Amino acid sequence: MNPNQPAPQFGSGDVNLWGNLITVIVVLGLILVLIVALLRFIGKRNRIMSQSRSIRTLGAVGLGPNKSLQVIEIGGSIYVVGVGEDISLVDKISGPAEVEALRQALAEEETEFAGFSSILSGVISRFKKEPPQEEELEGTAFHEVFQSQLRKMPNRKRQMEDLLQDPEEQSTDRSRDS
């Protein structure tokens, strides 16, 4: 070092701080776009692979810790199954009109990007320990279909009780079938 020469100062170099910051932000954005594109590609590939299987999961709703409600398609029927410590059948939907309506509702929900916002708000409310808003629940087609099925359950229960209470009538109905 020459005593006549001043000591080098840090930060006085030819470094373009703003240029580097913009480059980092652009590269980060490009990486995020690539990740989203990869996730969509994998999702489409999994959907195509799952369509060839005989058992498909159409949707699921978390009801609490380690408890969920699953909508499963097996053959031409749709089953609503409660999953917790054990697995129990909640409802079987086998009517062709109901099956098709439920498939369309779930397909529309899947294609809409609005579903992402409801998932995001659900995750945020889970971190805040707030229950999800009723408006958020009503926005989903699956929730509406599920509620209508729950409303029909007491009628089905009454029909089953009526059938079980009239064994004589039931046996005559069975004899007419043959």
Protein Blocks (a to p, Z undefined) as FASTA:
>chain_A
ZZkbccddehiacbdfklmmmmmmmmmmmmmmmmmmmmmmmmmmmmmmmmmpmbdcfbdc
dfbehiacddddehjbccdddddfbccdfbdcfbfklmmmmmmmmmmmmmpmklmmmmmm
mmmmmmnopacdfklmmmpmklmmmmmmmmmmmmmmmmmmmmmmmmmlmmmmmmmmZZ
